[in-house]
Amino acid sequence: MWRAWRRCVISSPSDKAQASRRSRSFSIVVDGSNVAYEERTAEGKPRLENLYLAMEALHKQYDRVIVIIDAALHHQIDHPQELEDLLQREVVIQAPAETEADYFILETADQLGADVLSNDTFRQYHTHWPWIEDRRIPYMIVDDRFIIYRPAQAHSRMGHGQAQPAGG
């Protein structure tokens, strides 16, 4: 798992400049619990590796990747001590106990003008944050590949009907 994270952190300034040119927004807020649960272990636990895959892919496209998780996730995830280390180093941010992480994810994105990576449609929040439909980015994890759905890419490939893998 650390292999993927080291590749995220070690990047040159030119990599960041290219990321700035490729992305509409310089920041993205990640619904970390949603990502962790996307592909589960054989025991049904959310996977920490999913977060590493997301961060690796997104650091290629965004200058700033903010991962916010629900407070309960570290009690459920497959590698709780490793997640605790990420929390201590502030690589991942935990929403306060007994609160909805969705609020903090959306409010952070709103304040930063950032995109949001999640497969949650956040329907109950559309009235308060009408921009959700335009800035929410869905994804899939297939064979340990993190694939980001970008409507513009999908429409330009209408004959193929495929979204482009992150960083590709």
MODELLER restraints for C-alpha pairs under 7 A, 6 or more apart:
rsr = mdl.restraints
at = mdl.atoms
rsr.add(forms.Gaussian(group=physical.xy_distance, feature=features.Distance(at['CA:1:A'], at['CA:49:A']), mean=5.98, stdev=0.5))
rsr.add(forms.Gaussian(group=physical.xy_distance, feature=features.Distance(at['CA:1:A'], at['CA:52:A']), mean=6.87, stdev=0.5))
rsr.add(forms.Gaussian(group=physical.xy_distance, feature=features.Distance(at['CA:4:A'], at['CA:52:A']), mean=6.09, stdev=0.5))
rsr.add(forms.Gaussian(group=physical.xy_distance, feature=features.Distance(at['CA:4:A'], at['CA:53:A']), mean=6.75, stdev=0.5))
rsr.add(forms.Gaussian(group=physical.xy_distance, feature=features.Distance(at['CA:4:A'], at['CA:56:A']), mean=6.28, stdev=0.5))
rsr.add(forms.Gaussian(group=physical.xy_distance, feature=features.Distance(at['CA:5:A'], at['CA:52:A']), mean=5.72, stdev=0.5))
rsr.add(forms.Gaussian(group=physical.xy_distance, feature=features.Distance(at['CA:5:A'], at['CA:56:A']), mean=6.32, stdev=0.5))
rsr.add(forms.Gaussian(group=physical.xy_distance, feature=features.Distance(at['CA:7:A'], at['CA:56:A']), mean=6.78, stdev=0.5))
rsr.add(forms.Gaussian(group=physical.xy_distance, feature=features.Distance(at['CA:8:A'], at['CA:55:A']), mean=6.67, stdev=0.5))
rsr.add(forms.Gaussian(group=physical.xy_distance, feature=features.Distance(at['CA:8:A'], at['CA:56:A']), mean=4.72, stdev=0.5))
rsr.add(forms.Gaussian(group=physical.xy_distance, feature=features.Distance(at['CA:8:A'], at['CA:59:A']), mean=6.00, stdev=0.5))
rsr.add(forms.Gaussian(group=physical.xy_distance, feature=features.Distance(at['CA:16:A'], at['CA:63:A']), mean=6.10, stdev=0.5))
rsr.add(forms.Gaussian(group=physical.xy_distance, feature=features.Distance(at['CA:19:A'], at['CA:60:A']), mean=5.79, stdev=0.5))
rsr.add(forms.Gaussian(group=physical.xy_distance, feature=features.Distance(at['CA:19:A'], at['CA:61:A']), mean=4.35, stdev=0.5))
rsr.add(forms.Gaussian(group=physical.xy_distance, feature=features.Distance(at['CA:19:A'], at['CA:62:A']), mean=5.47, stdev=0.5))
rsr.add(forms.Gaussian(group=physical.xy_distance, feature=features.Distance(at['CA:19:A'], at['CA:63:A']), mean=6.61, stdev=0.5))
rsr.add(forms.Gaussian(group=physical.xy_distance, feature=features.Distance(at['CA:20:A'], at['CA:26:A']), mean=6.14, stdev=0.5))
rsr.add(forms.Gaussian(group=physical.xy_distance, feature=features.Distance(at['CA:20:A'], at['CA:61:A']), mean=6.99, stdev=0.5))
rsr.add(forms.Gaussian(group=physical.xy_distance, feature=features.Distance(at['CA:20:A'], at['CA:62:A']), mean=6.38, stdev=0.5))
rsr.add(forms.Gaussian(group=physical.xy_distance, feature=features.Distance(at['CA:20:A'], at['CA:63:A']), mean=6.54, stdev=0.5))
rsr.add(forms.Gaussian(group=physical.xy_distance, feature=features.Distance(at['CA:22:A'], at['CA:61:A']), mean=6.32, stdev=0.5))
rsr.add(forms.Gaussian(group=physical.xy_distance, feature=features.Distance(at['CA:23:A'], at['CA:61:A']), mean=5.88, stdev=0.5))
rsr.add(forms.Gaussian(group=physical.xy_distance, feature=features.Distance(at['CA:23:A'], at['CA:62:A']), mean=6.32, stdev=0.5))
rsr.add(forms.Gaussian(group=physical.xy_distance, feature=features.Distance(at['CA:25:A'], at['CA:114:A']), mean=5.81, stdev=0.5))
rsr.add(forms.Gaussian(group=physical.xy_distance, feature=features.Distance(at['CA:25:A'], at['CA:115:A']), mean=6.64, stdev=0.5))
rsr.add(forms.Gaussian(group=physical.xy_distance, feature=features.Distance(at['CA:26:A'], at['CA:62:A']), mean=5.25, stdev=0.5))
rsr.add(forms.Gaussian(group=physical.xy_distance, feature=features.Distance(at['CA:26:A'], at['CA:63:A']), mean=5.30, stdev=0.5))
rsr.add(forms.Gaussian(group=physical.xy_distance, feature=features.Distance(at['CA:26:A'], at['CA:64:A']), mean=6.32, stdev=0.5))
rsr.add(forms.Gaussian(group=physical.xy_distance, feature=features.Distance(at['CA:27:A'], at['CA:62:A']), mean=5.68, stdev=0.5))
rsr.add(forms.Gaussian(group=physical.xy_distance, feature=features.Distance(at['CA:27:A'], at['CA:63:A']), mean=6.03, stdev=0.5))
rsr.add(forms.Gaussian(group=physical.xy_distance, feature=features.Distance(at['CA:27:A'], at['CA:64:A']), mean=4.60, stdev=0.5))
rsr.add(forms.Gaussian(group=physical.xy_distance, feature=features.Distance(at['CA:27:A'], at['CA:65:A']), mean=5.91, stdev=0.5))
rsr.add(forms.Gaussian(group=physical.xy_distance, feature=features.Distance(at['CA:27:A'], at['CA:114:A']), mean=4.97, stdev=0.5))
rsr.add(forms.Gaussian(group=physical.xy_distance, feature=features.Distance(at['CA:27:A'], at['CA:115:A']), mean=6.65, stdev=0.5))
rsr.add(forms.Gaussian(group=physical.xy_distance, feature=features.Distance(at['CA:28:A'], at['CA:62:A']), mean=6.79, stdev=0.5))
rsr.add(forms.Gaussian(group=physical.xy_distance, feature=features.Distance(at['CA:28:A'], at['CA:64:A']), mean=6.44, stdev=0.5))
rsr.add(forms.Gaussian(group=physical.xy_distance, feature=features.Distance(at['CA:28:A'], at['CA:65:A']), mean=5.19, stdev=0.5))
rsr.add(forms.Gaussian(group=physical.xy_distance, feature=features.Distance(at['CA:28:A'], at['CA:66:A']), mean=6.24, stdev=0.5))
rsr.add(forms.Gaussian(group=physical.xy_distance, feature=features.Distance(at['CA:28:A'], at['CA:114:A']), mean=5.02, stdev=0.5))
rsr.add(forms.Gaussian(group=physical.xy_distance, feature=features.Distance(at['CA:28:A'], at['CA:115:A']), mean=4.66, stdev=0.5))
rsr.add(forms.Gaussian(group=physical.xy_distance, feature=features.Distance(at['CA:28:A'], at['CA:116:A']), mean=5.60, stdev=0.5))
rsr.add(forms.Gaussian(group=physical.xy_distance, feature=features.Distance(at['CA:28:A'], at['CA:117:A']), mean=6.98, stdev=0.5))
rsr.add(forms.Gaussian(group=physical.xy_distance, feature=features.Distance(at['CA:29:A'], at['CA:65:A']), mean=6.09, stdev=0.5))
rsr.add(forms.Gaussian(group=physical.xy_distance, feature=features.Distance(at['CA:29:A'], at['CA:66:A']), mean=4.72, stdev=0.5))
rsr.add(forms.Gaussian(group=physical.xy_distance, feature=features.Distance(at['CA:29:A'], at['CA:67:A']), mean=5.91, stdev=0.5))
rsr.add(forms.Gaussian(group=physical.xy_distance, feature=features.Distance(at['CA:29:A'], at['CA:105:A']), mean=6.37, stdev=0.5))
rsr.add(forms.Gaussian(group=physical.xy_distance, feature=features.Distance(at['CA:29:A'], at['CA:109:A']), mean=5.99, stdev=0.5))
rsr.add(forms.Gaussian(group=physical.xy_distance, feature=features.Distance(at['CA:29:A'], at['CA:114:A']), mean=6.59, stdev=0.5))
rsr.add(forms.Gaussian(group=physical.xy_distance, feature=features.Distance(at['CA:29:A'], at['CA:115:A']), mean=6.24, stdev=0.5))
rsr.add(forms.Gaussian(group=physical.xy_distance, feature=features.Distance(at['CA:29:A'], at['CA:116:A']), mean=4.86, stdev=0.5))
rsr.add(forms.Gaussian(group=physical.xy_distance, feature=features.Distance(at['CA:29:A'], at['CA:117:A']), mean=6.28, stdev=0.5))
rsr.add(forms.Gaussian(group=physical.xy_distance, feature=features.Distance(at['CA:30:A'], at['CA:66:A']), mean=5.94, stdev=0.5))
rsr.add(forms.Gaussian(group=physical.xy_distance, feature=features.Distance(at['CA:30:A'], at['CA:67:A']), mean=4.60, stdev=0.5))
rsr.add(forms.Gaussian(group=physical.xy_distance, feature=features.Distance(at['CA:30:A'], at['CA:68:A']), mean=6.12, stdev=0.5))
rsr.add(forms.Gaussian(group=physical.xy_distance, feature=features.Distance(at['CA:30:A'], at['CA:116:A']), mean=5.81, stdev=0.5))
rsr.add(forms.Gaussian(group=physical.xy_distance, feature=features.Distance(at['CA:30:A'], at['CA:117:A']), mean=4.80, stdev=0.5))
rsr.add(forms.Gaussian(group=physical.xy_distance, feature=features.Distance(at['CA:30:A'], at['CA:118:A']), mean=6.60, stdev=0.5))
rsr.add(forms.Gaussian(group=physical.xy_distance, feature=features.Distance(at['CA:31:A'], at['CA:67:A']), mean=6.41, stdev=0.5))
rsr.add(forms.Gaussian(group=physical.xy_distance, feature=features.Distance(at['CA:31:A'], at['CA:68:A']), mean=5.75, stdev=0.5))
rsr.add(forms.Gaussian(group=physical.xy_distance, feature=features.Distance(at['CA:31:A'], at['CA:69:A']), mean=6.42, stdev=0.5))
rsr.add(forms.Gaussian(group=physical.xy_distance, feature=features.Distance(at['CA:31:A'], at['CA:105:A']), mean=6.61, stdev=0.5))
rsr.add(forms.Gaussian(group=physical.xy_distance, feature=features.Distance(at['CA:31:A'], at['CA:117:A']), mean=6.08, stdev=0.5))
rsr.add(forms.Gaussian(group=physical.xy_distance, feature=features.Distance(at['CA:31:A'], at['CA:118:A']), mean=5.39, stdev=0.5))
rsr.add(forms.Gaussian(group=physical.xy_distance, feature=features.Distance(at['CA:32:A'], at['CA:51:A']), mean=6.66, stdev=0.5))
rsr.add(forms.Gaussian(group=physical.xy_distance, feature=features.Distance(at['CA:32:A'], at['CA:67:A']), mean=5.47, stdev=0.5))
rsr.add(forms.Gaussian(group=physical.xy_distance, feature=features.Distance(at['CA:32:A'], at['CA:68:A']), mean=5.30, stdev=0.5))
rsr.add(forms.Gaussian(group=physical.xy_distance, feature=features.Distance(at['CA:32:A'], at['CA:69:A']), mean=4.73, stdev=0.5))
rsr.add(forms.Gaussian(group=physical.xy_distance, feature=features.Distance(at['CA:33:A'], at['CA:69:A']), mean=5.00, stdev=0.5))
rsr.add(forms.Gaussian(group=physical.xy_distance, feature=features.Distance(at['CA:33:A'], at['CA:70:A']), mean=6.09, stdev=0.5))
rsr.add(forms.Gaussian(group=physical.xy_distance, feature=features.Distance(at['CA:33:A'], at['CA:73:A']), mean=6.54, stdev=0.5))
rsr.add(forms.Gaussian(group=physical.xy_distance, feature=features.Distance(at['CA:34:A'], at['CA:118:A']), mean=6.31, stdev=0.5))
rsr.add(forms.Gaussian(group=physical.xy_distance, feature=features.Distance(at['CA:34:A'], at['CA:119:A']), mean=6.90, stdev=0.5))
rsr.add(forms.Gaussian(group=physical.xy_distance, feature=features.Distance(at['CA:35:A'], at['CA:50:A']), mean=6.15, stdev=0.5))
rsr.add(forms.Gaussian(group=physical.xy_distance, feature=features.Distance(at['CA:35:A'], at['CA:51:A']), mean=6.32, stdev=0.5))
rsr.add(forms.Gaussian(group=physical.xy_distance, feature=features.Distance(at['CA:36:A'], at['CA:46:A']), mean=4.93, stdev=0.5))
rsr.add(forms.Gaussian(group=physical.xy_distance, feature=features.Distance(at['CA:36:A'], at['CA:47:A']), mean=5.03, stdev=0.5))
rsr.add(forms.Gaussian(group=physical.xy_distance, feature=features.Distance(at['CA:36:A'], at['CA:48:A']), mean=5.96, stdev=0.5))
rsr.add(forms.Gaussian(group=physical.xy_distance, feature=features.Distance(at['CA:36:A'], at['CA:50:A']), mean=5.36, stdev=0.5))
rsr.add(forms.Gaussian(group=physical.xy_distance, feature=features.Distance(at['CA:36:A'], at['CA:51:A']), mean=6.00, stdev=0.5))
rsr.add(forms.Gaussian(group=physical.xy_distance, feature=features.Distance(at['CA:37:A'], at['CA:46:A']), mean=4.47, stdev=0.5))
rsr.add(forms.Gaussian(group=physical.xy_distance, feature=features.Distance(at['CA:37:A'], at['CA:47:A']), mean=6.57, stdev=0.5))
rsr.add(forms.Gaussian(group=physical.xy_distance, feature=features.Distance(at['CA:39:A'], at['CA:46:A']), mean=6.92, stdev=0.5))
rsr.add(forms.Gaussian(group=physical.xy_distance, feature=features.Distance(at['CA:39:A'], at['CA:47:A']), mean=6.80, stdev=0.5))
rsr.add(forms.Gaussian(group=physical.xy_distance, feature=features.Distance(at['CA:39:A'], at['CA:141:A']), mean=6.99, stdev=0.5))
rsr.add(forms.Gaussian(group=physical.xy_distance, feature=features.Distance(at['CA:40:A'], at['CA:46:A']), mean=4.79, stdev=0.5))
rsr.add(forms.Gaussian(group=physical.xy_distance, feature=features.Distance(at['CA:40:A'], at['CA:47:A']), mean=5.59, stdev=0.5))
rsr.add(forms.Gaussian(group=physical.xy_distance, feature=features.Distance(at['CA:41:A'], at['CA:47:A']), mean=6.33, stdev=0.5))
rsr.add(forms.Gaussian(group=physical.xy_distance, feature=features.Distance(at['CA:45:A'], at['CA:76:A']), mean=6.29, stdev=0.5))
rsr.add(forms.Gaussian(group=physical.xy_distance, feature=features.Distance(at['CA:45:A'], at['CA:77:A']), mean=5.61, stdev=0.5))
rsr.add(forms.Gaussian(group=physical.xy_distance, feature=features.Distance(at['CA:45:A'], at['CA:78:A']), mean=5.71, stdev=0.5))
rsr.add(forms.Gaussian(group=physical.xy_distance, feature=features.Distance(at['CA:46:A'], at['CA:76:A']), mean=6.78, stdev=0.5))
rsr.add(forms.Gaussian(group=physical.xy_distance, feature=features.Distance(at['CA:46:A'], at['CA:77:A']), mean=4.87, stdev=0.5))
rsr.add(forms.Gaussian(group=physical.xy_distance, feature=features.Distance(at['CA:46:A'], at['CA:78:A']), mean=6.16, stdev=0.5))
rsr.add(forms.Gaussian(group=physical.xy_distance, feature=features.Distance(at['CA:47:A'], at['CA:77:A']), mean=5.99, stdev=0.5))
rsr.add(forms.Gaussian(group=physical.xy_distance, feature=features.Distance(at['CA:47:A'], at['CA:78:A']), mean=5.64, stdev=0.5))
rsr.add(forms.Gaussian(group=physical.xy_distance, feature=features.Distance(at['CA:48:A'], at['CA:77:A']), mean=6.61, stdev=0.5))
rsr.add(forms.Gaussian(group=physical.xy_distance, feature=features.Distance(at['CA:48:A'], at['CA:78:A']), mean=6.53, stdev=0.5))
rsr.add(forms.Gaussian(group=physical.xy_distance, feature=features.Distance(at['CA:48:A'], at['CA:79:A']), mean=6.38, stdev=0.5))
rsr.add(forms.Gaussian(group=physical.xy_distance, feature=features.Distance(at['CA:53:A'], at['CA:146:A']), mean=6.02, stdev=0.5))
rsr.add(forms.Gaussian(group=physical.xy_distance, feature=features.Distance(at['CA:54:A'], at['CA:146:A']), mean=6.20, stdev=0.5))
rsr.add(forms.Gaussian(group=physical.xy_distance, feature=features.Distance(at['CA:57:A'], at['CA:146:A']), mean=6.66, stdev=0.5))
rsr.add(forms.Gaussian(group=physical.xy_distance, feature=features.Distance(at['CA:57:A'], at['CA:166:A']), mean=5.44, stdev=0.5))
rsr.add(forms.Gaussian(group=physical.xy_distance, feature=features.Distance(at['CA:57:A'], at['CA:167:A']), mean=5.99, stdev=0.5))
rsr.add(forms.Gaussian(group=physical.xy_distance, feature=features.Distance(at['CA:58:A'], at['CA:65:A']), mean=6.82, stdev=0.5))
rsr.add(forms.Gaussian(group=physical.xy_distance, feature=features.Distance(at['CA:59:A'], at['CA:65:A']), mean=6.58, stdev=0.5))
rsr.add(forms.Gaussian(group=physical.xy_distance, feature=features.Distance(at['CA:60:A'], at['CA:167:A']), mean=5.84, stdev=0.5))
rsr.add(forms.Gaussian(group=physical.xy_distance, feature=features.Distance(at['CA:61:A'], at['CA:167:A']), mean=6.74, stdev=0.5))
rsr.add(forms.Gaussian(group=physical.xy_distance, feature=features.Distance(at['CA:67:A'], at['CA:92:A']), mean=5.02, stdev=0.5))
rsr.add(forms.Gaussian(group=physical.xy_distance, feature=features.Distance(at['CA:67:A'], at['CA:93:A']), mean=6.05, stdev=0.5))
rsr.add(forms.Gaussian(group=physical.xy_distance, feature=features.Distance(at['CA:68:A'], at['CA:92:A']), mean=6.00, stdev=0.5))
rsr.add(forms.Gaussian(group=physical.xy_distance, feature=features.Distance(at['CA:68:A'], at['CA:93:A']), mean=4.76, stdev=0.5))
rsr.add(forms.Gaussian(group=physical.xy_distance, feature=features.Distance(at['CA:68:A'], at['CA:94:A']), mean=5.61, stdev=0.5))
rsr.add(forms.Gaussian(group=physical.xy_distance, feature=features.Distance(at['CA:68:A'], at['CA:95:A']), mean=6.65, stdev=0.5))
rsr.add(forms.Gaussian(group=physical.xy_distance, feature=features.Distance(at['CA:68:A'], at['CA:105:A']), mean=6.45, stdev=0.5))
rsr.add(forms.Gaussian(group=physical.xy_distance, feature=features.Distance(at['CA:69:A'], at['CA:93:A']), mean=6.28, stdev=0.5))
rsr.add(forms.Gaussian(group=physical.xy_distance, feature=features.Distance(at['CA:69:A'], at['CA:94:A']), mean=4.92, stdev=0.5))
rsr.add(forms.Gaussian(group=physical.xy_distance, feature=features.Distance(at['CA:69:A'], at['CA:95:A']), mean=6.08, stdev=0.5))
rsr.add(forms.Gaussian(group=physical.xy_distance, feature=features.Distance(at['CA:69:A'], at['CA:101:A']), mean=6.39, stdev=0.5))
rsr.add(forms.Gaussian(group=physical.xy_distance, feature=features.Distance(at['CA:70:A'], at['CA:94:A']), mean=5.94, stdev=0.5))
rsr.add(forms.Gaussian(group=physical.xy_distance, feature=features.Distance(at['CA:70:A'], at['CA:95:A']), mean=5.46, stdev=0.5))
rsr.add(forms.Gaussian(group=physical.xy_distance, feature=features.Distance(at['CA:70:A'], at['CA:101:A']), mean=5.27, stdev=0.5))
rsr.add(forms.Gaussian(group=physical.xy_distance, feature=features.Distance(at['CA:71:A'], at['CA:94:A']), mean=5.68, stdev=0.5))
rsr.add(forms.Gaussian(group=physical.xy_distance, feature=features.Distance(at['CA:71:A'], at['CA:95:A']), mean=5.69, stdev=0.5))
rsr.add(forms.Gaussian(group=physical.xy_distance, feature=features.Distance(at['CA:71:A'], at['CA:96:A']), mean=6.20, stdev=0.5))
rsr.add(forms.Gaussian(group=physical.xy_distance, feature=features.Distance(at['CA:71:A'], at['CA:97:A']), mean=5.20, stdev=0.5))
rsr.add(forms.Gaussian(group=physical.xy_distance, feature=features.Distance(at['CA:74:A'], at['CA:80:A']), mean=5.20, stdev=0.5))
rsr.add(forms.Gaussian(group=physical.xy_distance, feature=features.Distance(at['CA:74:A'], at['CA:83:A']), mean=6.52, stdev=0.5))
rsr.add(forms.Gaussian(group=physical.xy_distance, feature=features.Distance(at['CA:86:A'], at['CA:92:A']), mean=5.61, stdev=0.5))
rsr.add(forms.Gaussian(group=physical.xy_distance, feature=features.Distance(at['CA:87:A'], at['CA:93:A']), mean=5.97, stdev=0.5))
rsr.add(forms.Gaussian(group=physical.xy_distance, feature=features.Distance(at['CA:95:A'], at['CA:101:A']), mean=5.32, stdev=0.5))
rsr.add(forms.Gaussian(group=physical.xy_distance, feature=features.Distance(at['CA:95:A'], at['CA:104:A']), mean=6.95, stdev=0.5))
rsr.add(forms.Gaussian(group=physical.xy_distance, feature=features.Distance(at['CA:109:A'], at['CA:115:A']), mean=6.35, stdev=0.5))
rsr.add(forms.Gaussian(group=physical.xy_distance, feature=features.Distance(at['CA:109:A'], at['CA:116:A']), mean=6.62, stdev=0.5))
rsr.add(forms.Gaussian(group=physical.xy_distance, feature=features.Distance(at['CA:115:A'], at['CA:135:A']), mean=4.83, stdev=0.5))
rsr.add(forms.Gaussian(group=physical.xy_distance, feature=features.Distance(at['CA:115:A'], at['CA:136:A']), mean=6.04, stdev=0.5))
rsr.add(forms.Gaussian(group=physical.xy_distance, feature=features.Distance(at['CA:116:A'], at['CA:135:A']), mean=6.08, stdev=0.5))
rsr.add(forms.Gaussian(group=physical.xy_distance, feature=features.Distance(at['CA:116:A'], at['CA:136:A']), mean=4.74, stdev=0.5))
rsr.add(forms.Gaussian(group=physical.xy_distance, feature=features.Distance(at['CA:116:A'], at['CA:137:A']), mean=5.93, stdev=0.5))
rsr.add(forms.Gaussian(group=physical.xy_distance, feature=features.Distance(at['CA:117:A'], at['CA:136:A']), mean=5.87, stdev=0.5))
rsr.add(forms.Gaussian(group=physical.xy_distance, feature=features.Distance(at['CA:117:A'], at['CA:137:A']), mean=4.74, stdev=0.5))
rsr.add(forms.Gaussian(group=physical.xy_distance, feature=features.Distance(at['CA:117:A'], at['CA:138:A']), mean=6.03, stdev=0.5))
rsr.add(forms.Gaussian(group=physical.xy_distance, feature=features.Distance(at['CA:118:A'], at['CA:136:A']), mean=6.65, stdev=0.5))
rsr.add(forms.Gaussian(group=physical.xy_distance, feature=features.Distance(at['CA:118:A'], at['CA:137:A']), mean=6.12, stdev=0.5))
rsr.add(forms.Gaussian(group=physical.xy_distance, feature=features.Distance(at['CA:118:A'], at['CA:138:A']), mean=5.35, stdev=0.5))
rsr.add(forms.Gaussian(group=physical.xy_distance, feature=features.Distance(at['CA:119:A'], at['CA:138:A']), mean=4.90, stdev=0.5))
rsr.add(forms.Gaussian(group=physical.xy_distance, feature=features.Distance(at['CA:119:A'], at['CA:139:A']), mean=6.63, stdev=0.5))
rsr.add(forms.Gaussian(group=physical.xy_distance, feature=features.Distance(at['CA:126:A'], at['CA:132:A']), mean=6.45, stdev=0.5))
rsr.add(forms.Gaussian(group=physical.xy_distance, feature=features.Distance(at['CA:137:A'], at['CA:149:A']), mean=6.38, stdev=0.5))
rsr.add(forms.Gaussian(group=physical.xy_distance, feature=features.Distance(at['CA:137:A'], at['CA:150:A']), mean=6.87, stdev=0.5))
rsr.add(forms.Gaussian(group=physical.xy_distance, feature=features.Distance(at['CA:138:A'], at['CA:148:A']), mean=6.27, stdev=0.5))
rsr.add(forms.Gaussian(group=physical.xy_distance, feature=features.Distance(at['CA:138:A'], at['CA:149:A']), mean=5.54, stdev=0.5))
rsr.add(forms.Gaussian(group=physical.xy_distance, feature=features.Distance(at['CA:139:A'], at['CA:147:A']), mean=5.44, stdev=0.5))
rsr.add(forms.Gaussian(group=physical.xy_distance, feature=features.Distance(at['CA:139:A'], at['CA:148:A']), mean=4.36, stdev=0.5))
rsr.add(forms.Gaussian(group=physical.xy_distance, feature=features.Distance(at['CA:139:A'], at['CA:149:A']), mean=5.46, stdev=0.5))
rsr.add(forms.Gaussian(group=physical.xy_distance, feature=features.Distance(at['CA:140:A'], at['CA:146:A']), mean=6.07, stdev=0.5))
rsr.add(forms.Gaussian(group=physical.xy_distance, feature=features.Distance(at['CA:140:A'], at['CA:147:A']), mean=5.16, stdev=0.5))
rsr.add(forms.Gaussian(group=physical.xy_distance, feature=features.Distance(at['CA:140:A'], at['CA:148:A']), mean=6.62, stdev=0.5))
rsr.add(forms.Gaussian(group=physical.xy_distance, feature=features.Distance(at['CA:141:A'], at['CA:147:A']), mean=6.07, stdev=0.5))
rsr.add(forms.Gaussian(group=physical.xy_distance, feature=features.Distance(at['CA:146:A'], at['CA:165:A']), mean=6.64, stdev=0.5))
rsr.add(forms.Gaussian(group=physical.xy_distance, feature=features.Distance(at['CA:146:A'], at['CA:166:A']), mean=6.38, stdev=0.5))
rsr.add(forms.Gaussian(group=physical.xy_distance, feature=features.Distance(at['CA:147:A'], at['CA:164:A']), mean=6.79, stdev=0.5))
rsr.add(forms.Gaussian(group=physical.xy_distance, feature=features.Distance(at['CA:147:A'], at['CA:165:A']), mean=4.34, stdev=0.5))
rsr.add(forms.Gaussian(group=physical.xy_distance, feature=features.Distance(at['CA:147:A'], at['CA:166:A']), mean=5.35, stdev=0.5))
rsr.add(forms.Gaussian(group=physical.xy_distance, feature=features.Distance(at['CA:148:A'], at['CA:164:A']), mean=6.85, stdev=0.5))
rsr.add(forms.Gaussian(group=physical.xy_distance, feature=features.Distance(at['CA:148:A'], at['CA:165:A']), mean=5.90, stdev=0.5))
rsr.add(forms.Gaussian(group=physical.xy_distance, feature=features.Distance(at['CA:148:A'], at['CA:166:A']), mean=5.45, stdev=0.5))
rsr.add(forms.Gaussian(group=physical.xy_distance, feature=features.Distance(at['CA:149:A'], at['CA:163:A']), mean=5.32, stdev=0.5))
rsr.add(forms.Gaussian(group=physical.xy_distance, feature=features.Distance(at['CA:149:A'], at['CA:164:A']), mean=6.99, stdev=0.5))
rsr.add(forms.Gaussian(group=physical.xy_distance, feature=features.Distance(at['CA:150:A'], at['CA:163:A']), mean=6.45, stdev=0.5))
rsr.add(forms.Gaussian(group=physical.xy_distance, feature=features.Distance(at['CA:153:A'], at['CA:163:A']), mean=6.11, stdev=0.5))
rsr.add(forms.Gaussian(group=physical.xy_distance, feature=features.Distance(at['CA:153:A'], at['CA:164:A']), mean=6.74, stdev=0.5))
rsr.add(forms.Gaussian(group=physical.xy_distance, feature=features.Distance(at['CA:154:A'], at['CA:161:A']), mean=6.15, stdev=0.5))
rsr.add(forms.Gaussian(group=physical.xy_distance, feature=features.Distance(at['CA:154:A'], at['CA:162:A']), mean=5.79, stdev=0.5))
rsr.add(forms.Gaussian(group=physical.xy_distance, feature=features.Distance(at['CA:154:A'], at['CA:163:A']), mean=5.02, stdev=0.5))
